């Protein structure tokens, strides 16, 4: 089984994916961890590599290629990244989108990174706009199009344990015989 967990910064992707993978006895693979691996392989700190990625689109493409390869070749995985649902495509058994209002996400990020909430809000909004433009430019992905996802959850409405419980229930109650088809993803990945 391959489950993807996607969403914008600050929604709890990592927490949800980690806890869901433990509950379902699946491996958790994080896009953030892969990004750090790529940085390490090339001799950069994560911060240096982040700055370099703003100038070099091949870094995003290398990360996305690795995520796509994992989705195509691995099983029993919870794959987590902003684009995991899109990159996994039809390989995914379940595609999950997590979201929350920007004000909530900015507060979470500010607390996590020990920065003022307003600064976190401005940085997060700018980052999201930049990423949305890059996804559209690279792959023709409209990140606001949630039609490909099987489930979308506002993580500001429930605590982390409740979100995982909902997802665990959805996966466990899934009946392939009653499945009339997941939303297809037709993309040309140009890595």
N, C-alpha and C positions, 0 to 999 in steps of 0.2 A: 504494500500500500504506500502510495506517495501522497502526502498532504502538503499543500503550500500554505504559508501564512504570510500575507502581504499587508501593507498599509503605510501611512506616512510616519515621520519621526514622532516618537513620544506616545504611540498608541499601546505599547506593551507587546510588540511582536516577539521580542526575545524571550520575555517572561512567559508568554503564552505558548510559544513553540517549545520551549524547554520543558514546561510542565506538561504539555500535551504529549510530547514524545515520551516522557517518563510514564505517564498514565497508560499509554497504549503500547509501551515497550518497543518504541521505534527510535532510530537514531535521529538526533537533532543536528542539522547542518545549517549554519548561519552564514549569510552573505557577508556580514561584518567580519567573521572569522576568516573567510576566504580572502577578503580584501586585505586583512592584516598579514595573511600568508604571502600574498602577492608582494606586499611592501617588503616583507622580510626577505623574500627570494631575490629582490632587486636591491637590497641593502639600504632601504629607506625606513625612517620611522613612519608611523601611521600619519602623523601630522604632515610630514614632508610629502608623503605619497598622496595625501588628500590635496595638497596645493598643486602638485604635479598633475593630478587628474583633471584639474580645472583647465589645464592647457593642452593635455594629451588625451584625446578621446579613445585611444587604444587601451588605456587602463580600464575604463568602463566596459569596453568590449571584451577584454580578457576576463574580467570578473563575470560578465554575463555569459560568456562562452563556457566557463567552468560550471556555472549554475545550470545551464542548459544540458551540459554533458552529464552532470549528476542526475538530473531529472530523467534523462534518456536511458541511463545505464544502471541506476541503483533502485533498490526497492526497500520497503520498510524504513522510510525516511519522512521526517517533517522538515521541509525545506523552507527556510525563512529569509526573505529579502523583500525590498519594495517591489521588485518585478518578478518575484518567484512564480506567481500565478500565470503571468504572460510567458515567461521563459520555459516553464514546464510544459505549457500547452496541453496537448491531449494525453501526455504521459501522467498527468496528475489525476488521482482518483477524487480528491476534494480540493477545491481552491477556496481559501478563506481570506476575506478582507476585513481588517480591523480598522476602526476609525474613531475619532473623538474630536470635539470642537478644538480649534486652534488654541483658545484660551486655556483649556485643560491640558493640552499637550505641552504648551509653553511652560506652564507651571511645573509639570512633571520634569521636563528637560532642565529648567532652571534649578530645581531642587537636586536633580541627579548630577548636574555639572557645576553646582554651586555658583550660579550667576543670577543676576536680576531677571525676573520674569519678563519684563518688557524687552530686554536685550535678547532673551531666548526666543521670544515671540517674533521679533524682527528677523533674527537669523534663520529661524525655522521657516518663516514665510518666504524669505529670499531663497533659501535652499530648495524648498518645494517648487518654486517657480523655475529655478534653474534646471532642476531635475526633469520637470515636466517638459520643458523645451527640448532637453537632450533626448528624452525618450521618444518624443515626436520626431525629432530630426533623425535619430539613428534608425528607429524601427517602425515609425508610423504609429506608435502607441499613444493613445489618449488615456493617460493615467486616471482620469476622472470617469472613464467608462467602466462601470462595475458589472456589466452584464455577463462577464466571463466567470464571475465568482458564484459558487454554490451557496455561500453564507456570507453575510456582512453584519458585523456586530459593532455597536457603539460602545467602546470600552469605558466610557465615562458613566454609563448607566449601571454597570455591574462591576464588582471587584474581580481581581484576577482569577480567583478560584472558581467563581461562578461562570466566567467566560470559558474556562477550561472544561467545566462540567457540561456546559451547553455543547461544546464541540465534541467532547467525548460521547455524549448521548447521540448526537447526530451521526457520528461515525459508527457507533455500535448498533444503532437502529437502521442503518442503511441496508436496504434489500435490493441486491442487483436485479432480481427478477421483476421488480416494480419500476426499475429505472428506465425512463423513456428517453434518456440521452442528456449528456452534459453539453453545455454551450461550446461549440467548436471555436478553435483559435486558428485562424489562417494568417500566418505571417511569414515573411522571408527574413530570416535572421542573418544580418550582414555583420559577422564578427571579424 
